[in-house]
Amino acid sequence: MAYTAHLDCFARDNLPPRDQWPTLLFTRPELQYPDRLNCAEAFLDRWIREGRAGEPCLVSPGQTLTYGELHQQVNRICNVLVEKLGFVTGNRVLLRSANNPMMVAIYLAVLKAGGIVVATMPLLRAKEIAYPAIRAGISLAFCDHRLADEMETARSFAPELERIVYWGSGAPDSLEMLMDAASPHFEPVETAADDVALIGFTSGTTGEPKGTMHFHRDLLAICDAYGRNVLQAGPGDRFIGSPPLAFTFGLGGIVLFPMRVGASTVLIEKAGPEDLLSAIAQYRASVCFTAPTAYRAMLPKLKDHDISSLRKCVSAGEPLPKDTFDSWQAATGLKLMDGIGATEMLHIFIAATESEIRPGATGKPVPGYEAKVVDDEGLTVPPGTIGRLAVRGPTGCRYLADDRQRRYVQDGWNMTGDTYIMDADGYYWYQARSDDMIVSSGYNIAGPEVEAALLTHAAVAECGVVAAPDAERGMIVKAFVVLRSDFTPSENLTKMLQEHVKAEIAPYKYPRAIEYVDALPRTQTGKLQRFALRRIAESHESRQDAKSFA
C-alpha cells in the first residue's frame, strides 16, 4: 500500500476503485508535486519562512490577521486538536460557520494536523448537517456559537457526532479558551500528496448530495492551473467574494488563490449585492468572485459605491448571460472572467484570460486540463456540433463510496453533465445542463439561451426556463419570470416578452408559457434549481400570488 499519514484510513478505504478514477494529468511543470506534501504548509508556513509574517492575510470587519498571526492561531488549533480533542490523522472534522477568519484558521489547522475537512453551509438545517456527518463518519465538529441551535439538533440525527466545539461564546470550553493554553508551535504532518484533504458535498441540485474527495495536491493544483495561468493575480491583490467557504468556488476564490500568492482576502459574513459593493469600496478589494446573478443585481447600485480598486471580476456558479457581461463592462470597464467548474473537479477548468475573452463563450480549457465535446456514445463530435462536455486534468471526480462514480467518469474522462458546443477556434460555448435541454416539436432548445434573451428586456430581473408538458408538442418552453419593481404582470407584457425573445434568438425557441413569480428557487450557493421549476411545470402547480399567461 502506498504511503499515507492517515492512521484513520476511512477516506482511503472509501475511495472508488482505481479503475473508476478519471485519468489525471500532470504534464505542465507547475503541476509537478512531490510524493509527500502538506498543502497548509504551502499556503501559510511558506510565507513565514520567507519573512512575510507581518503582511496582511485575512481582513474582516471584526479583525485583521497578518500571516504571522494566522500562523500562530492555526498552530494553537492544531495543538488543541491533538492534545485536547483526541484527534488522529485521517479523522474527518465538520466545520460550520459563515465566512470569517476563525473558519479559515480551523480549516487550515485541520489540514496541517493531517485531518480531512468537511465544511457545511451556514444556512443548512439539522438533517442537512447530519447527512455529511453520517456519510463521512464524523465524530468532531467546530461551529460558530451563533449557529448552535441547528447544530445541537443535528446530534439526534447523527449519533456518531460525539463532540462539538463552539467558538465566540466565551464559555470555559469554547475554542478560544482551549487555544489560550495551547502552544503556538506545531510542525505540519507529513501527509502524502494523495492523502484526502477535504470532502466537498455537492449542492444536491440533481438528487442526494455526493461527497467529492480531494487530495492535498489538488488544493495546490487549482491554484497553479487556473490561479496562475488564467487569473494571474499577485501578492499586492486583495480578494473578496460572496460564495461560502463550504462551496469549493468560494474556498478557491477567497482563500486558496490569495494565500497561494501571498495576497490578502476580505471575509464578510453577509455578502448580498449591497454588502459586497460596500465592502469592495471600504477595503479596496481588487479581485472579486461571485455569481452572474450578483453582478447583475449590483449594476443599478454601482453609482453609490466607489469600486475603482477592482481590476479582476470572476463569474462562475451558473451561466453568464452575454447581456450581463456587456452591461458590466459598459458600467465598469472590466470584463467579467467567466468560468465553469464543478465540485467534482474542485474548481474552474474552462475559462479565459481578459485578453482572450469572447463574450458569450466560457473560454478554453485551463492550462493543465483537456476538454472535448462528445455524443451519446462518447465519440468526439466536430466543431460546431452540440454534445456532452468531457474534461480531464490534474483534478477529477472521486466520490465517497457512491455508485454514481461510474456515471460521472467514463473512459477516464469526467462527464460534467453540461451540454456544449466547441467552435473552430477551440472556444467552448455553454448550452445547458444536459438534463435542461428542452425537446419541443423535434427542436432542441437550451433553457439558458432563452433565459439570456429574456434578461435583455428591461422588465426582467430574473428568470428560469424549463420544459412543460404539452399535449400537442410533447414539451413546450416555459419561463418563470421575476419582474423588476416598476413592471406588473399582464397578458400584454407576456406578448411583449415573447416577441422580444423571437427578435433575439430563433423564433421557435420563444417561451410559449410565462409565469410571473416573486422569487426563483435557488440552492445555498445561489444556483437556480431548475428541477424545482420542472416539478412545478409538470404538476401544473402555481404560487397563489402568481399569475400565469400562456
N, C-alpha and C positions, 0 to 999 in steps of 0.2 A: 504493500500500500504506500502511496506517495506520502511525503512528509506533511503533517498538519500540526498546528499548535493547539488544536482544539482537543481538550480532554473530554468534553461533552460532544460527541460526534453525531448528534441528532441531525444537524443540517447536512453534513456529508452523506449520511445514511439515507436521506430523503431526497437527494438529487436524482434527476432522471437517469436511467441507464445511459452510458456514454454514446451508444449508437443512436440515441434520440436527441443528442445535443446538436445545435447548429454548428456548421463549420466556423471556426474562429480564425480571424486574420490578424497577423501582427507583422505586416510586410514593411511598414514605414519605420524609420529609425527612432522616431519619438515614441513609438509604441512597443519598444523593446524593454521588458522589465525583468529584474532578477527573480529567481525562484522564490525568494523569501523577501517580503516587504510588508510593512505596516503603513497603510495609507495615512493614518493620523500623523505619523512622523513626517511624511511628505507635505502634508497640509499645514502643520503647525511647528513641530520641533525644528524643522529645517531653518525657519526664519530666526529662531533664537540663536542657533549656531552661527548664522550669517550676520549677527549683530543688529537685527532689526526688531528687537524686543520692544522698543519704545514707540513703534509706529502703530497707528490706529488699525484695529481689526474689525470689531463689532460696534456699531453705533446704534443706539436706540434712545427713545425719549427718557428712559429711566437711568441709563448709564452708557458709558463708552469704555470698552475694554481694548487695551493695546494687545499686541501679540504676546508680550510677556505676561500680562495679567491673565489673559485667557489660558496661557500655558500652565501657569500655577493653578488656576481653577480646575482645569482638566486633570492635572496630576492629583489634586486633592480628591476629586471624584473617583479616580482610578483606585486610590488607596481605600476610600470608603467601600467601594465595590468588593475589593479583595479582603479587607481586614474586618469589615463590619457586616457585610451582607451575604457572606458565604458564596460569592461569585466564583465560578471557574470558567476557564476559557471555553468558548463554544456555546455558553449559555445565551439564550435569546432574551433581550430586555425590551420591554414595551415602553414607548415614550408617548406622552400625551400633553400637548401644550400648543398654544399659539406660537407664532414666530417671535422668539425673544432670545437674548444671549444665553440664558440658562439652558434652554432647549439645545442650542448648538454645543455648549460645553459638555452636556451629558452625552450627546450624540458622539462627539469626538472621544470622550473618555471611554465609552463602551468599546469603540473601535480600537483604541490604544491598548486597552486591557485584554484584547483578544476576544471580545464578545461580538454578538450579532444584534444589530438594531432593528426593531420593528416599530416604526413611527406611525401614529394614527392621527387622523384629522380631529381638530378640537371640537367640532360640532357633532361628532358621532354619538349615538345613543348607546345605552348599556349593552344591548345584544350585538350591536355592530362592533363595539370594543371587544366583547368576549370572543367574537368569531376568530380574529387573528391570534388571540391569546390561546385559544384551543388548538387551532390548526398548527401553530408554531411551537406548542408545548412550552408556554411561557410561565415562569413562576415569579418573576420580579418585574415590577413596573415603577417608573418615575412619572409623576404627574404634578402639574401646576395645581396648587390647592384650590384655586377658583373653579376647577373642573372636577372637584371631588365627588359631587353627588352621583353623576353617571358612572364614575369610576368605581365607587363603592357598590353601586347596584350591579355592576358587571361581575363582581365577585361571585354572586349567586349563580351566574351562568357559566363561569369558568373556575371550577374548584381548584385547578392547578395553580391559579394566581394567588400565591401564598403571601407575598409581601408587596405593599405599595408604599413608596417613599414620596412624600409631598415636599414641595418647596414653596417658599413665600408665606408660610403661615406663622412662622416664628415659634412653632411648637418645639418642645425639647427633642423630639425625634425627627424634626424636619431635616432636609438635606443640608441646609446651611449650617445647622448645629453640628451635624456629623462632619462636615467639611472643616469646621474650625479646628477640630482636634486632629486632622489628618495632615500628613506631610505633603509639602508642595513639590516633592521629587518622586518621579516614577519613570522607569525605563520602559519603552514600548515593548510589548510582547512580540517576539519574532514570529509573526504569522507567515504562513505561506501566501504567495501571491494569489493562489486559488482557494484560500480559505474564505468561506462565506462571510461577508461583512454586513450585509443588510438583506432583509426580506421585505420587499415592497409589495403591498397588496393592491391589486387593480381596483378601479373605482366601481366595478360591478355594473357597467353600462350594458354588458351583454350577458348578464347572469351572475351566478355566485362568484364573488371575488376570488382571484387566483393569487397565490403567493409567488412572487418572482424573486429568484435568488441571485445575488450579485456579489462578486468577489472583491477583495482589496484592490486588485489591479484594475477592475472595471471602473472604480471611482476615479482613478487616475486617467484611464483611457478616454473617458468622455471629455476630460479637461484637455488632454493632449491631442485629441482629434478635433472636436468641434471648437472648444475654447481657444486653442492655439491657432488653428488654421482658418477658422471662419469668423469667430467673434473678435479675436485679435485685440483683447483688452490688455492693459498694463498695470503696473503697481500703483500708478497715480489715479486709477479709476476708483469710483465709489459706486457700488452696485445697489440696486433697490428692486423690489418687485412685490407682487401680490400672491403668488402661489404658496400654499402651505408647505412647510419643510417635509411633511409626510408624503407629499406629491413629488416624485423624482424630478419633475420640471423645476420645482422650487428649490429642492436640495442642490441641484447642479447650478442653477442660475443665481441663487442668492448666497450660497455658502461655498461650494466646492470651486467654482470658477474663480471667484475673487481670491480665495485662500491659496489656490494653486500658483497665482502670480504675485502674491503678497500685497493684494489690494485690500480695500476696506468695503464693508457692506452695511447697509441700513436695514434694521429689523423693526418692522411695525406690526402690531397685532391686528389692527384694523386697516385694511388696505383696499377700501372701496375707491372708486374713481376720484372723489374729492379728497379722501385721505392720502391717496398716492400722490396726487398733484401737490398737495400741501407739503408732504414730506420731501418730494423732489426739490421743491423750492427752498425749504428750510435747511436741508442737509447737503444741498448742491450735488445731488446724485448725477452720475454721468452715464450709467448703463442701467436700462430698465427692462425687466422681464415681466410680461403679463399677457393676457389673452386678447384676441381681437375684439371681443365684446367690450372689454375695459377701455381699449384705445378709442373705440367708437364713442363710448359714454363720456370719455374725457374731452372730446373735441369741443363741445359747447362751453366747457369750463376753462379752457386754456387762457382766455383773456384775463382771468382773475388770478393767474399764477405765473411767476417767473420761472420758467423751466429752461432757461438758456444754458444751464450747465449740462443738459443732456446731449450726448453725442452718439449713443447707440440705443436702439429700441428693438428688442427681440419679441416676436409674436409667435406663440405656439399654444397647443392645448385644444385648438379647434381650427377649422379652415379660416384663412384670412381673405375676406372679400376684397376684390380689387378697388371697390369704391372706398373702403376704409383705408387702404393703402394710399390711394390718391388724395383723400381728404387730409390724412395725417401729414403727408409730405407737403401739401399746399399750406397747411397751417403752421408747420414747424420747420420745414426744410429738411427733415430727416426721413430716410427711407426705413420703413418697418422691415426688419430682417425676419422673414417668415421661416418656419422650420417645422418638420414633422418628427416626432419622437414617439416612444411607447414605453410604458412601464417595463415591458419585457426586454426592451433594448437599453433601458436606463435613461437615455436622453436623446437628443436630436441626431438624426442620421442623414437627413436630406435638408439642405439649406443653401444659402449663397452669401458671399461677402457683399457689402454695399455696392461695390463696383461691378458686380456680376449679376445683380438682381434683375429679373424680368418680371415686372408687375403681373400678378395673376398666377405665376408659376411658383411652386415651392422651392425649386432650385435643383441642384445636382447632388449626388452622393457626397457626404462629408469625407474629406481625405481620410483614408483608412477603411472606408466602407465601400461596398459594391451593391448595386441595385439592378433590378430588371423588372419588366412587366411580362406576365405570363398568362396563358389561357387556362381553362379549367383542367387541362391535362398536365400543366406545369411546363409547357413549351413556351419559349420566348416568342413574343409577338413583334411584328415590325413596328418601327416608329410611327406614331400617329394612330395606333390601334389601342383601344381600351382593353384593360385587363387587370389582373391582380398584382399588387406590389409584393415583390420578394426582395429581401435585403440580408446582407451578412457583413460582419466586420469584427472588431475586437471585443464587442459585447454581443450578447444574444440571450435567447429565452431558455431559462431552466426553471420550470415550475416546481414548486414544493409538492411532491407526491400527488401528482394530478394527471389523470389520463388525457387531459386536453393538450398535453405536450405534443402528442403525435399530430394533432391538427395544426398547431402553430408552427412546428418545424417539419419541413418536408424536403427530403433530399439535401439536407444541410443548409437550407435557406429558411429564414424567418418569414412566415407569411403573415403580414401585419393586419390583414383584414381590410385593407384600403384598395379602392379602385383608382387607377391612374392611367394617364397617357404620357409616354415619353416622346418628345419631339425629335426632329432630325439633329438637333444640336445637343441632345442629351439632357435637356431640362425636363423635369417631371411636373406634370400638371394634375393636381388633385381633382377627382371627380366626385367621389362619395366613399363612405364606408361601404364595403361590399354588400352588406345587408340593407343598405339605404338606397340602392338603385331601384327606381320605380319603372316597372314594365307596364305600359299603358297602350293598348291597341297595337302591340308589336313594337313600340318605340321604347328604347332605353333612356330614361330621364334621371339625371343626378339631382337629388334633392338640394344639395348645397349650391348648385348652379342657379336654381330657381330662387333660393334664399338670397344669393348675391344680387340677383336682378331686382328683387323686391326691396332690398336695402338701399337701392339708389333712389327710391321715391321718398320725398320729403315727409310723408305721413308715417313711415315705418320706422319704429325704434328698434324692434327685434322681431325675428320670425323663425319659424321652424316648418320644414316642408317634408311631408311623408306621403306614403301611398294610402288611399282609402278605397274600400271595396266599391265596385260599381257594376250593376247588372249588365250594362251594355259593353263597357270597355274592359271589364275584369278589374282593373285598378285605375284610379284617376289621381292626379296630383292635388293634394290638399295642403293649404297653408294655414298655419296658426300664427296670427299677427298681433303683436303688441304695438299699439299706436302711440305716437307722440301726444303730449298732453293737449295740444290745440287741435286735434282731429277727433271726430266722432264716427263710430261705425254707421254705415248706411249702405244701401244697395248701390247707390251711385258711386260711393267710394270703392266698393268692390269691383265694379266695372272699370273704374279708372285704374286700379291696381292691375287688373287682368290685362288691360290694353297696354299698360306700361311694360309689363313683362314681355308681351308679344313684340314690342318695339325693341327690347333689349336683347332678347335671345330668340331662338327659333320658336315660332308661334305655337307649335304643337306642345311645347313644354309649359305653357301657362297654367296656373292653378285653377282648375275648374270649380274648386270649392275653397272658400276662405272663411275661417272662423276667427273672430276677434276675442282675445283673451287678455287678462290683466298681467299675466306673467307666464313664462315658459318653465317647464320642469328642467332643473339642472342638477348635476352632481355637486358634491362638496368642492370639487376642483373647478367648477364653473362650466363643465361641458354640457352641451344640450343633450337631454335624454330623449332621443328620437323614438326609442322603444316605448316610452310612456305616451308620446303623441300617437304612435301607431295603435296602441291599445285603445285610446280614446276614439280614434278614427274608425277602428274596426268594430267597436261596440256601439257606435253612434251616440256615445255619451257626450255631454256638453256641460260646461260650467253654467251654473244658474245665472251668473252675471254676464254671460257672453251671448252675443248674437251671431248667428251663422247665416251666411248668404251663399247659395250655390248657383 
